Amino acid sequence: MKKFGLLLAGGIAAVVLLSTIGPMVGLVVSLVLLYFIFKQFLKAETTKGKIGLGVIGFIVLMASIHNAPAIIGVAAAYVLYLVYKKWNKNKHTTVKKESDPFANFEKQWNDLKHY
């Protein structure tokens, strides 16, 4: 039953992630553009240049806000990662103390030290 729940959560997260790939790409592109516009704004020496870059930066900022559903896509990617970790967690085997040769060696060494 646990595997079914993980499969269901992973499937829903995958569908949400695939449906928000467009906004995620748009958000990344608009944030990169906004970064370069901000750097040019700091370098601009004239008032006209600063006003022009400020207007362009505002337009790009509105475009990046328009791609806000990308945050849901990032959350879905994180959920998909958690499902992947939980799914593979059951495959790892732990070493029991009885079968660990070093634990047995330590026990025997302590017994020999007492004689």
C-alpha positions in Angstrom: 0.0 0.0 0.0 2.9 2.3 0.7 4.3 1.8 -2.7 0.9 2.6 -4.2 0.8 5.9 -2.3 4.3 6.8 -3.5 3.4 5.9 -7.0 0.3 8.0 -6.9 2.1 11.0 -5.4 4.9 10.7 -7.9 2.5 10.5 -10.8 0.6 13.6 -9.7 3.9 15.4 -9.1 5.2 14.4 -12.6 2.0 15.6 -14.3 2.2 18.9 -12.5 5.9 19.3 -13.3 5.3 18.6 -17.0 2.5 21.1 -17.1 4.6 23.8 -15.6 7.7 23.4 -17.7 6.7 26.4 -19.9 6.3 28.8 -17.0 9.5 27.5 -15.5 11.5 28.2 -18.6 9.8 31.6 -18.9 10.6 32.5 -15.3 14.3 31.5 -15.7 14.6 33.5 -19.0 12.9 36.6 -17.5 15.0 36.5 -14.3 18.2 36.3 -16.4 17.1 39.2 -18.5 16.1 41.1 -15.3 19.6 40.5 -13.9 21.4 41.8 -17.0 19.0 44.8 -17.2 19.8 45.6 -13.5 23.6 45.4 -14.2 23.2 47.8 -17.1 21.0 50.1 -15.0 23.8 50.4 -12.5 26.4 51.1 -15.2 24.2 53.7 -17.0 25.4 57.3 -16.6 22.6 59.3 -18.3 19.2 59.9 -16.8 17.5 58.8 -20.1 19.4 55.5 -20.1 18.4 54.9 -16.5 14.7 55.7 -17.2 14.7 53.5 -20.4 16.3 50.6 -18.6 13.9 51.1 -15.6 10.9 50.8 -17.9 12.3 47.8 -19.7 13.2 46.2 -16.3 9.6 46.9 -15.1 8.2 45.2 -18.2 10.5 42.2 -17.7 9.6 42.1 -14.0 5.9 41.9 -14.9 6.7 39.1 -17.3 8.5 37.2 -14.5 5.6 37.7 -12.1 3.3 36.3 -14.9 5.3 33.1 -14.7 4.6 32.6 -11.0 3.1 29.1 -11.5 6.6 27.9 -12.0 7.0 27.9 -8.2 4.3 25.2 -8.2 6.5 23.3 -10.7 9.5 23.6 -8.5 7.5 22.3 -5.5 6.3 19.4 -7.7 10.0 18.6 -8.7 10.9 18.5 -5.0 8.0 16.2 -4.2 9.1 13.9 -7.1 12.6 13.9 -5.6 11.3 12.9 -2.2 9.2 10.1 -3.7 12.3 8.9 -5.5 14.3 8.9 -2.3 11.6 7.1 -0.3 11.1 4.5 -3.1 14.8 3.6 -3.2 15.1 3.7 0.6 13.6 0.3 0.9 16.2 -1.3 -1.4 19.1 -0.6 0.8 19.9 -3.3 3.3 21.3 -2.5 6.7 24.1 -4.6 8.3 22.9 -6.4 11.4 25.2 -6.5 14.3 25.2 -10.3 14.4 26.4 -10.6 10.8 28.9 -7.7 11.0 32.4 -9.4 11.2 33.9 -6.4 12.9 31.4 -6.3 15.8 32.1 -10.0 16.4 35.8 -9.4 16.3 35.5 -6.6 18.9 33.5 -9.0 21.1 36.1 -11.8 20.8 39.0 -9.3 21.4 37.4 -8.1 24.6 37.0 -11.7 25.7 40.6 -12.4 25.1 41.8 -9.3 27.0 40.0 -10.6 30.1 42.0 -13.8 30.2 
